[in-house]
């Protein structure tokens, strides 16, 4: 019996899973407040076990697999029965309970608060990326600034634990460096009209509904059509119930990480005040046990930290392989395709449709400067890039797959996307016109 047969198609399942995660994180935040010194590290060891328990929740994995299996079933069967390629891409537009796609739309609402006030827009244009959190206090001194600050604060309260490369606990979170979001907010102010978030979501929902009606109508005209339509309807309901939850466990992971990080950095600050460390971020170069030992002994090996800093800097010159096995073997290969135009860049089709536009090669989200109709070309995306997706027309990445975050959100937003395009950020120049074939998995560079 496959996983999809063991869980009912019931939105209450997703609601229950989200509530479980939120309750666990709330308990962590409550209990960690009183823990300092060696007691904090003992507490965290227990918290890590709770973290593992949450991640291994069988119901959570069943919900994730139910959405994925329904996606595969729809794509396979509707291509077989109707000749439809990647039909699930349209059927999953604006699926409910997707915390990552909601995150992108929510920043459009922040832009709505700022847009009516030219003085706020001018102020934000002058904000430097490296500025600290105090820019929000300065913002509040301007006309409309209190409302703007409150809107940004509310956004950070829900999503401030996210950042690029967020699985690395040392990376600065949006809550720690909210200036990261300023370029995206300004793009949204410039490129969208008020109320865009609600309209975008509703348009996607209507497109999905229309596609469902069209597919079911065509199926009923086939031999055994009623049976095919009934089974397809069940799978459409299933994919829309569960595919959004695919993004929630990662949100739970980074939410817990940020609680850990804040507590650990408070301990690091105590070591700085005790002249054990020159900078609190130096603890990023210690293992958990070494950090624990430093807190107990008020001693640390400064030479070891410096060696690790030097080694870390050297790693930036390395190019990671596209495939690395658990044994450390790097695998290489090439696409074998004879169904694409000469000179096309080949990748994996992960979100259907074809779009032509200006390529914007962006390697740092904080340097984004996008216009409506642009196509984002980057090395990879994780959930933190999703706020950019609301303002682009297509997506090309060097790394990714059918169920990675960028692909899932591209489908929910209806963006043609091709991933796994080797050296895309080098072979495509910023500003070039390109055509992205999201259904067939290749990119043409246009004259």
SESE-112986 format. One record per residue (C-alpha): residue number from 1; residue in three letters; x, y, z. Coordinates in steps of 0.2 Angstrom, whole numbers. Layout:
! SESE-112986
+-----+------+-------+-------+-------+
| pos | code |     X |     Y |     Z |
+-----+------+-------+-------+-------+
| NUM |  ALA |     X |     Y |     Z |
...
+-----+------+-------+-------+-------+
! end
This chain:
! SESE-112986
+-----+------+-------+-------+-------+
| pos | code |     X |     Y |     Z |
+-----+------+-------+-------+-------+
|   1 |  UNK |     0 |     0 |     0 |
|   2 |  UNK |     7 |    17 |    -5 |
|   3 |  UNK |     8 |    32 |     7 |
|   4 |  UNK |    -6 |    41 |    -2 |
|   5 |  UNK |   -18 |    27 |     3 |
|   6 |  UNK |   -14 |    29 |    21 |
|   7 |  UNK |   -20 |    47 |    24 |
|   8 |  UNK |   -37 |    55 |    21 |
|   9 |  UNK |   -38 |    70 |     9 |
|  10 |  UNK |   -43 |    82 |    23 |
|  11 |  UNK |   -37 |   100 |    26 |
|  12 |  UNK |   -38 |    97 |    45 |
|  13 |  UNK |   -23 |    86 |    43 |
|  14 |  UNK |   -12 |   101 |    38 |
|  15 |  UNK |   -20 |   112 |    51 |
|  16 |  UNK |   -16 |    99 |    64 |
|  17 |  UNK |     2 |    98 |    58 |
|  18 |  UNK |     5 |   117 |    58 |
|  19 |  UNK |    -3 |   118 |    75 |
|  20 |  UNK |     8 |   105 |    82 |
|  21 |  UNK |    24 |   114 |    75 |
|  22 |  UNK |    18 |   130 |    82 |
|  23 |  UNK |    15 |   123 |    99 |
|  24 |  UNK |    32 |   115 |   100 |
|  25 |  UNK |    41 |   131 |    95 |
|  26 |  UNK |    31 |   141 |   107 |
|  27 |  UNK |    36 |   129 |   121 |
|  28 |  UNK |    55 |   130 |   116 |
|  29 |  UNK |    54 |   149 |   116 |
|  30 |  UNK |    46 |   149 |   133 |
|  31 |  UNK |    57 |   136 |   141 |
|  32 |  UNK |    74 |   143 |   134 |
|  33 |  UNK |    72 |   160 |   142 |
|  34 |  UNK |    78 |   155 |   159 |
|  35 |  UNK |    93 |   145 |   153 |
|  36 |  UNK |   110 |   152 |   154 |
|  37 |  UNK |   128 |   145 |   155 |
|  38 |  UNK |   131 |   127 |   155 |
|  39 |  UNK |   112 |   124 |   159 |
|  40 |  UNK |   108 |   131 |   142 |
|  41 |  UNK |   119 |   118 |   133 |
|  42 |  UNK |   111 |   104 |   143 |
|  43 |  UNK |    94 |   111 |   138 |
|  44 |  UNK |    98 |   112 |   120 |
|  45 |  UNK |   103 |    94 |   119 |
|  46 |  UNK |    86 |    90 |   125 |
|  47 |  UNK |    78 |   103 |   113 |
|  48 |  UNK |    88 |    95 |    98 |
|  49 |  UNK |    79 |    78 |   102 |
|  50 |  UNK |    62 |    87 |   102 |
|  51 |  UNK |    67 |    94 |    85 |
|  52 |  UNK |    71 |    77 |    78 |
|  53 |  UNK |    54 |    70 |    85 |
|  54 |  UNK |    45 |    84 |    76 |
|  55 |  UNK |    54 |    81 |    60 |
|  56 |  UNK |    51 |    63 |    60 |
|  57 |  UNK |    32 |    64 |    63 |
|  58 |  UNK |    25 |    51 |    52 |
|  59 |  UNK |     9 |    61 |    48 |
|  60 |  UNK |    20 |    75 |    42 |
|  61 |  UNK |    30 |    64 |    30 |
|  62 |  UNK |    13 |    56 |    24 |
|  63 |  UNK |     6 |    74 |    20 |
|  64 |  UNK |    22 |    79 |    11 |
|  65 |  UNK |    22 |    63 |     0 |
|  66 |  UNK |     3 |    64 |    -3 |
|  67 |  UNK |     5 |    80 |   -11 |
|  68 |  UNK |    21 |    75 |   -21 |
|  69 |  UNK |    13 |    58 |   -27 |
|  70 |  UNK |    -3 |    67 |   -32 |
|  71 |  UNK |     8 |    79 |   -43 |
|  72 |  UNK |    17 |    65 |   -51 |
|  73 |  UNK |     0 |    55 |   -54 |
|  74 |  UNK |    -8 |    70 |   -62 |
|  75 |  UNK |     7 |    74 |   -73 |
|  76 |  UNK |     8 |    56 |   -79 |
|  77 |  UNK |   -10 |    52 |   -81 |
|  78 |  UNK |   -15 |    68 |   -90 |
|  79 |  UNK |    -1 |    67 |  -102 |
|  80 |  UNK |    -6 |    49 |  -106 |
|  81 |  UNK |   -25 |    52 |  -107 |
|  82 |  UNK |   -25 |    70 |  -114 |
|  83 |  UNK |    -7 |    74 |  -121 |
|  84 |  UNK |    -6 |    87 |  -107 |
|  85 |  UNK |    12 |    91 |  -102 |
|  86 |  UNK |    15 |    96 |   -83 |
|  87 |  UNK |    -4 |    99 |   -80 |
|  88 |  UNK |    -1 |    99 |   -62 |
|  89 |  UNK |     8 |   116 |   -63 |
|  90 |  UNK |    -8 |   125 |   -67 |
|  91 |  UNK |   -19 |   114 |   -55 |
|  92 |  UNK |    -8 |   119 |   -40 |
|  93 |  UNK |    -8 |   138 |   -43 |
|  94 |  UNK |   -12 |   147 |   -27 |
|  95 |  UNK |   -13 |   131 |   -17 |
|  96 |  UNK |   -18 |   135 |     1 |
|  97 |  UNK |    -6 |   134 |    17 |
|  98 |  UNK |    10 |   137 |     8 |
|  99 |  UNK |    20 |   148 |    20 |
| 100 |  UNK |    33 |   152 |     7 |
| 101 |  UNK |    22 |   158 |    -7 |
| 102 |  UNK |    12 |   168 |     7 |
| 103 |  UNK |    29 |   176 |    12 |
| 104 |  UNK |    31 |   183 |    -5 |
| 105 |  UNK |    14 |   190 |    -6 |
| 106 |  UNK |    14 |   197 |    11 |
| 107 |  UNK |    29 |   209 |     6 |
| 108 |  UNK |    17 |   216 |    -8 |
| 109 |  UNK |     6 |   221 |     7 |
| 110 |  UNK |    20 |   230 |    15 |
| 111 |  UNK |    24 |   239 |    -1 |
| 112 |  UNK |     6 |   245 |    -1 |
| 113 |  UNK |     8 |   254 |    16 |
| 114 |  UNK |    24 |   263 |     9 |
| 115 |  UNK |    19 |   267 |    -8 |
| 116 |  UNK |     7 |   282 |    -4 |
| 117 |  UNK |    22 |   291 |     5 |
| 118 |  UNK |    35 |   298 |    -7 |
| 119 |  UNK |    46 |   303 |     8 |
| 120 |  UNK |    46 |   285 |    14 |
| 121 |  UNK |    51 |   279 |    -3 |
| 122 |  UNK |    65 |   292 |    -5 |
| 123 |  UNK |    72 |   287 |    13 |
| 124 |  UNK |    72 |   269 |     9 |
| 125 |  UNK |    82 |   272 |    -7 |
| 126 |  UNK |    95 |   279 |     3 |
| 127 |  UNK |    96 |   265 |    16 |
| 128 |  UNK |   113 |   256 |    15 |
| 129 |  UNK |   113 |   237 |    15 |
| 130 |  UNK |   125 |   236 |    30 |
| 131 |  UNK |   115 |   248 |    41 |
| 132 |  UNK |   108 |   240 |    57 |
| 133 |  UNK |    91 |   238 |    64 |
| 134 |  UNK |    89 |   257 |    69 |
| 135 |  UNK |    84 |   262 |    51 |
| 136 |  UNK |    66 |   257 |    56 |
| 137 |  UNK |    67 |   270 |    70 |
| 138 |  UNK |    72 |   283 |    58 |
| 139 |  UNK |    58 |   278 |    46 |
| 140 |  UNK |    45 |   280 |    60 |
| 141 |  UNK |    50 |   299 |    61 |
| 142 |  UNK |    43 |   302 |    43 |
| 143 |  UNK |    25 |   305 |    38 |
| 144 |  UNK |    17 |   288 |    37 |
| 145 |  UNK |    33 |   280 |    44 |
| 146 |  UNK |    25 |   273 |    60 |
| 147 |  UNK |    13 |   263 |    49 |
| 148 |  UNK |    27 |   258 |    38 |
| 149 |  UNK |    38 |   252 |    52 |
| 150 |  UNK |    24 |   242 |    60 |
| 151 |  UNK |    20 |   234 |    44 |
| 152 |  UNK |    39 |   229 |    42 |
| 153 |  UNK |    39 |   223 |    60 |
| 154 |  UNK |    24 |   212 |    58 |
| 155 |  UNK |    32 |   205 |    42 |
| 156 |  UNK |    48 |   201 |    52 |
| 157 |  UNK |    38 |   194 |    67 |
| 158 |  UNK |    31 |   180 |    55 |
| 159 |  UNK |    46 |   178 |    43 |
| 160 |  UNK |    61 |   187 |    51 |
| 161 |  UNK |    70 |   170 |    54 |
| 162 |  UNK |    73 |   167 |    36 |
| 163 |  UNK |    88 |   172 |    25 |
| 164 |  UNK |    98 |   166 |    11 |
| 165 |  UNK |   107 |   150 |    15 |
| 166 |  UNK |    95 |   149 |    30 |
| 167 |  UNK |   100 |   131 |    35 |
| 168 |  UNK |   117 |   138 |    40 |
| 169 |  UNK |   113 |   145 |    58 |
| 170 |  UNK |   127 |   158 |    56 |
| 171 |  UNK |   119 |   167 |    42 |
| 172 |  UNK |   111 |   184 |    46 |
| 173 |  UNK |    93 |   182 |    48 |
| 174 |  UNK |    81 |   196 |    41 |
| 175 |  UNK |    76 |   200 |    59 |
| 176 |  UNK |    95 |   203 |    62 |
| 177 |  UNK |    98 |   213 |    45 |
| 178 |  UNK |    81 |   219 |    39 |
| 179 |  UNK |    89 |   230 |    26 |
| 180 |  UNK |    91 |   215 |    15 |
| 181 |  UNK |    72 |   217 |    11 |
| 182 |  UNK |    73 |   235 |     6 |
| 183 |  UNK |    77 |   232 |   -12 |
| 184 |  UNK |    63 |   220 |   -14 |
| 185 |  UNK |    51 |   232 |    -5 |
| 186 |  UNK |    56 |   246 |   -17 |
| 187 |  UNK |    54 |   235 |   -32 |
| 188 |  UNK |    36 |   230 |   -26 |
| 189 |  UNK |    32 |   249 |   -23 |
| 190 |  UNK |    38 |   253 |   -41 |
| 191 |  UNK |    31 |   238 |   -51 |
| 192 |  UNK |    14 |   234 |   -43 |
| 193 |  UNK |    -3 |   243 |   -39 |
| 194 |  UNK |   -11 |   243 |   -22 |
| 195 |  UNK |   -20 |   226 |   -18 |
| 196 |  UNK |    -8 |   216 |   -29 |
| 197 |  UNK |    -6 |   202 |   -16 |
| 198 |  UNK |   -24 |   198 |   -15 |
| 199 |  UNK |   -27 |   199 |   -34 |
| 200 |  UNK |   -12 |   188 |   -38 |
| 201 |  UNK |   -18 |   174 |   -26 |
| 202 |  UNK |   -36 |   175 |   -33 |
| 203 |  UNK |   -31 |   175 |   -51 |
| 204 |  UNK |   -20 |   160 |   -48 |
| 205 |  UNK |   -35 |   151 |   -39 |
| 206 |  UNK |   -47 |   155 |   -53 |
| 207 |  UNK |   -34 |   149 |   -66 |
| 208 |  UNK |   -32 |   132 |   -57 |
| 209 |  UNK |   -51 |   131 |   -55 |
| 210 |  UNK |   -54 |   134 |   -74 |
| 211 |  UNK |   -40 |   121 |   -78 |
| 212 |  UNK |   -48 |   108 |   -67 |
| 213 |  UNK |   -65 |   111 |   -76 |
| 214 |  UNK |   -57 |   110 |   -93 |
| 215 |  UNK |   -47 |    94 |   -89 |
| 216 |  UNK |   -62 |    85 |   -81 |
| 217 |  UNK |   -73 |    90 |   -96 |
| 218 |  UNK |   -61 |    83 |  -108 |
| 219 |  UNK |   -59 |    67 |   -98 |
| 220 |  UNK |   -77 |    63 |   -98 |
| 221 |  UNK |   -77 |    63 |  -117 |
| 222 |  UNK |   -65 |    48 |  -117 |
| 223 |  UNK |   -69 |    30 |  -116 |
| 224 |  UNK |   -72 |    26 |   -97 |
| 225 |  UNK |   -72 |    45 |   -95 |
| 226 |  UNK |   -82 |    46 |   -80 |
| 227 |  UNK |   -70 |    35 |   -70 |
| 228 |  UNK |   -55 |    44 |   -76 |
| 229 |  UNK |   -63 |    61 |   -72 |
| 230 |  UNK |   -68 |    55 |   -54 |
| 231 |  UNK |   -51 |    48 |   -51 |
| 232 |  UNK |   -43 |    64 |   -57 |
| 233 |  UNK |   -54 |    75 |   -47 |
| 234 |  UNK |   -49 |    65 |   -31 |
| 235 |  UNK |   -31 |    68 |   -36 |
| 236 |  UNK |   -34 |    87 |   -39 |
| 237 |  UNK |   -42 |    89 |   -22 |
| 238 |  UNK |   -27 |    79 |   -15 |
| 239 |  UNK |   -14 |    89 |   -22 |
| 240 |  UNK |   -22 |   106 |   -18 |
| 241 |  UNK |   -24 |   100 |     0 |
| 242 |  UNK |    -7 |    94 |     3 |
| 243 |  UNK |     6 |   102 |    -9 |
| 244 |  UNK |     7 |   119 |     1 |
| 245 |  UNK |    12 |   109 |    17 |
| 246 |  UNK |    28 |   104 |     7 |
| 247 |  UNK |    35 |   121 |    13 |
| 248 |  UNK |    30 |   121 |    31 |
| 249 |  UNK |    43 |   109 |    39 |
| 250 |  UNK |    58 |   120 |    33 |
| 251 |  UNK |    49 |   135 |    40 |
| 252 |  UNK |    48 |   125 |    57 |
| 253 |  UNK |    66 |   121 |    56 |
| 254 |  UNK |    72 |   139 |    53 |
| 255 |  UNK |    60 |   145 |    66 |
| 256 |  UNK |    69 |   134 |    79 |
| 257 |  UNK |    86 |   138 |    73 |
| 258 |  UNK |    83 |   156 |    76 |
| 259 |  UNK |    78 |   153 |    94 |
| 260 |  UNK |    94 |   142 |    96 |
| 261 |  UNK |   104 |   156 |    88 |
| 262 |  UNK |    98 |   170 |    99 |
| 263 |  UNK |   101 |   160 |   115 |
| 264 |  UNK |   118 |   155 |   109 |
| 265 |  UNK |   123 |   173 |   104 |
| 266 |  UNK |   118 |   179 |   121 |
| 267 |  UNK |   131 |   167 |   129 |
| 268 |  UNK |   144 |   172 |   116 |
| 269 |  UNK |   141 |   190 |   122 |
| 270 |  UNK |   144 |   185 |   140 |
| 271 |  UNK |   161 |   178 |   134 |
| 272 |  UNK |   165 |   194 |   125 |
| 273 |  UNK |   161 |   204 |   141 |
| 274 |  UNK |   173 |   192 |   150 |
| 275 |  UNK |   187 |   196 |   138 |
| 276 |  UNK |   187 |   177 |   133 |
| 277 |  UNK |   182 |   182 |   115 |
| 278 |  UNK |   185 |   198 |   105 |
| 279 |  UNK |   169 |   196 |    95 |
| 280 |  UNK |   153 |   186 |    98 |
| 281 |  UNK |   153 |   179 |    80 |
| 282 |  UNK |   169 |   170 |    84 |
| 283 |  UNK |   159 |   156 |    92 |
| 284 |  UNK |   153 |   151 |    74 |
| 285 |  UNK |   170 |   143 |    72 |
| 286 |  UNK |   168 |   132 |    87 |
| 287 |  UNK |   159 |   116 |    88 |
| 288 |  UNK |   144 |   114 |   100 |
| 289 |  UNK |   155 |   105 |   112 |
| 290 |  UNK |   169 |   117 |   111 |
| 291 |  UNK |   157 |   132 |   114 |
| 292 |  UNK |   150 |   122 |   129 |
| 293 |  UNK |   168 |   120 |   136 |
| 294 |  UNK |   172 |   138 |   133 |
| 295 |  UNK |   157 |   143 |   143 |
| 296 |  UNK |   161 |   131 |   157 |
| 297 |  UNK |   180 |   136 |   158 |
| 298 |  UNK |   180 |   154 |   152 |
| 299 |  UNK |   194 |   149 |   140 |
| 300 |  UNK |   195 |   147 |   122 |
| 301 |  UNK |   209 |   143 |   109 |
| 302 |  UNK |   211 |   159 |    99 |
| 303 |  UNK |   223 |   151 |    87 |
| 304 |  UNK |   211 |   137 |    83 |
| 305 |  UNK |   197 |   150 |    79 |
| 306 |  UNK |   209 |   160 |    67 |
| 307 |  UNK |   214 |   144 |    58 |
| 308 |  UNK |   196 |   140 |    55 |
| 309 |  UNK |   192 |   157 |    49 |
| 310 |  UNK |   207 |   156 |    36 |
| 311 |  UNK |   201 |   139 |    31 |
| 312 |  UNK |   183 |   145 |    29 |
| 313 |  UNK |   189 |   160 |    18 |
| 314 |  UNK |   198 |   148 |     7 |
| 315 |  UNK |   182 |   138 |     4 |
| 316 |  UNK |   174 |   152 |    -5 |
| 317 |  UNK |   186 |   149 |   -20 |
| 318 |  UNK |   179 |   132 |   -22 |
| 319 |  UNK |   166 |   127 |   -35 |
| 320 |  UNK |   155 |   113 |   -28 |
| 321 |  UNK |   150 |    98 |   -39 |
| 322 |  UNK |   133 |    97 |   -45 |
| 323 |  UNK |   131 |    79 |   -38 |
| 324 |  UNK |   141 |    73 |   -23 |
| 325 |  UNK |   138 |    55 |   -16 |
| 326 |  UNK |   137 |    51 |     3 |
| 327 |  UNK |   154 |    43 |     0 |
| 328 |  UNK |   162 |    60 |    -6 |
| 329 |  UNK |   162 |    55 |   -24 |
| 330 |  UNK |   159 |    69 |   -36 |
| 331 |  UNK |   149 |    64 |   -52 |
| 332 |  UNK |   149 |    73 |   -68 |
| 333 |  UNK |   138 |    71 |   -84 |
| 334 |  UNK |   129 |    80 |   -97 |
| 335 |  UNK |   111 |    81 |  -104 |
| 336 |  UNK |   107 |    70 |  -119 |
| 337 |  UNK |    94 |    80 |  -129 |
| 338 |  UNK |    91 |    81 |  -147 |
| 339 |  UNK |    74 |    89 |  -146 |
| 340 |  UNK |    80 |   107 |  -143 |
| 341 |  UNK |    86 |   121 |  -154 |
| 342 |  UNK |   105 |   122 |  -158 |
| 343 |  UNK |   114 |   133 |  -145 |
| 344 |  UNK |   100 |   131 |  -132 |
| 345 |  UNK |   104 |   129 |  -114 |
| 346 |  UNK |    97 |   113 |  -107 |
| 347 |  UNK |    90 |   110 |   -90 |
| 348 |  UNK |    75 |   102 |   -81 |
| 349 |  UNK |    57 |   108 |   -84 |
| 350 |  UNK |    49 |   112 |   -67 |
| 351 |  UNK |    36 |   125 |   -71 |
| 352 |  UNK |    26 |   125 |   -87 |
| 353 |  UNK |    25 |   139 |   -99 |
| 354 |  UNK |    35 |   149 |  -111 |
| 355 |  UNK |    41 |   167 |  -108 |
| 356 |  UNK |    53 |   179 |  -116 |
| 357 |  UNK |    61 |   194 |  -107 |
| 358 |  UNK |    76 |   202 |  -100 |
| 359 |  UNK |    88 |   191 |   -90 |
| 360 |  UNK |    93 |   198 |   -73 |
| 361 |  UNK |   108 |   188 |   -67 |
| 362 |  UNK |   107 |   191 |   -48 |
| 363 |  UNK |   119 |   182 |   -36 |
| 364 |  UNK |   114 |   192 |   -20 |
| 365 |  UNK |    96 |   195 |   -16 |
| 366 |  UNK |   100 |   212 |    -8 |
| 367 |  UNK |   106 |   218 |   -25 |
| 368 |  UNK |    90 |   214 |   -34 |
| 369 |  UNK |    84 |   228 |   -45 |
| 370 |  UNK |    70 |   220 |   -55 |
| 371 |  UNK |    57 |   227 |   -68 |
| 372 |  UNK |    41 |   219 |   -72 |
| 373 |  UNK |    44 |   206 |   -85 |
| 374 |  UNK |    61 |   202 |   -80 |
| 375 |  UNK |    68 |   184 |   -79 |
| 376 |  UNK |    78 |   180 |   -64 |
| 377 |  UNK |    94 |   170 |   -67 |
| 378 |  UNK |   103 |   164 |   -52 |
| 379 |  UNK |   114 |   150 |   -45 |
| 380 |  UNK |   100 |   143 |   -34 |
| 381 |  UNK |    85 |   149 |   -24 |
| 382 |  UNK |    79 |   144 |    -7 |
| 383 |  UNK |    63 |   150 |     2 |
| 384 |  UNK |    71 |   167 |     6 |
| 385 |  UNK |    71 |   171 |   -13 |
| 386 |  UNK |    52 |   169 |   -14 |
| 387 |  UNK |    48 |   188 |   -12 |
| 388 |  UNK |    57 |   191 |   -28 |
| 389 |  UNK |    46 |   179 |   -37 |
| 390 |  UNK |    31 |   190 |   -37 |
| 391 |  UNK |    39 |   203 |   -48 |
| 392 |  UNK |    47 |   192 |   -61 |
| 393 |  UNK |    41 |   183 |   -77 |
| 394 |  UNK |    52 |   167 |   -76 |
| 395 |  UNK |    66 |   158 |   -67 |
| 396 |  UNK |    82 |   150 |   -72 |
| 397 |  UNK |    94 |   142 |   -59 |
| 398 |  UNK |   109 |   132 |   -60 |
| 399 |  UNK |   104 |   120 |   -46 |
| 400 |  UNK |    87 |   113 |   -42 |
| 401 |  UNK |    74 |    99 |   -45 |
| 402 |  UNK |    55 |    96 |   -47 |
| 403 |  UNK |    52 |    97 |   -29 |
| 404 |  UNK |    65 |   110 |   -23 |
| 405 |  UNK |    58 |   126 |   -15 |
| 406 |  UNK |    60 |   137 |   -31 |
| 407 |  UNK |    51 |   125 |   -42 |
| 408 |  UNK |    37 |   123 |   -30 |
| 409 |  UNK |    34 |   142 |   -28 |
| 410 |  UNK |    37 |   145 |   -47 |
| 411 |  UNK |    22 |   133 |   -50 |
| 412 |  UNK |    11 |   141 |   -37 |
| 413 |  UNK |    15 |   158 |   -45 |
| 414 |  UNK |    13 |   152 |   -63 |
| 415 |  UNK |    31 |   156 |   -68 |
| 416 |  UNK |    39 |   146 |   -82 |
| 417 |  UNK |    55 |   139 |   -74 |
| 418 |  UNK |    70 |   129 |   -79 |
| 419 |  UNK |    82 |   123 |   -66 |
| 420 |  UNK |    98 |   113 |   -66 |
| 421 |  UNK |   106 |   123 |   -80 |
| 422 |  UNK |   124 |   121 |   -79 |
| 423 |  UNK |   134 |   138 |   -78 |
| 424 |  UNK |   118 |   148 |   -82 |
| 425 |  UNK |   125 |   163 |   -73 |
| 426 |  UNK |   140 |   163 |   -84 |
| 427 |  UNK |   133 |   159 |  -100 |
| 428 |  UNK |   118 |   171 |   -99 |
| 429 |  UNK |   123 |   189 |   -98 |
| 430 |  UNK |   114 |   202 |   -87 |
| 431 |  UNK |   102 |   211 |   -98 |
| 432 |  UNK |   101 |   199 |  -113 |
| 433 |  UNK |    84 |   194 |  -119 |
| 434 |  UNK |    81 |   176 |  -117 |
| 435 |  UNK |    66 |   164 |  -120 |
| 436 |  UNK |    62 |   151 |  -106 |
| 437 |  UNK |    53 |   135 |  -111 |
| 438 |  UNK |    47 |   129 |   -94 |
| 439 |  UNK |    37 |   115 |  -101 |
| 440 |  UNK |    51 |   107 |  -111 |
| 441 |  UNK |    66 |   112 |  -101 |
| 442 |  UNK |    78 |   124 |  -111 |
| 443 |  UNK |    82 |   142 |  -113 |
| 444 |  UNK |    86 |   151 |  -129 |
| 445 |  UNK |    97 |   166 |  -129 |
| 446 |  UNK |    89 |   179 |  -142 |
| 447 |  UNK |    98 |   191 |  -153 |
+-----+------+-------+-------+-------+
! end
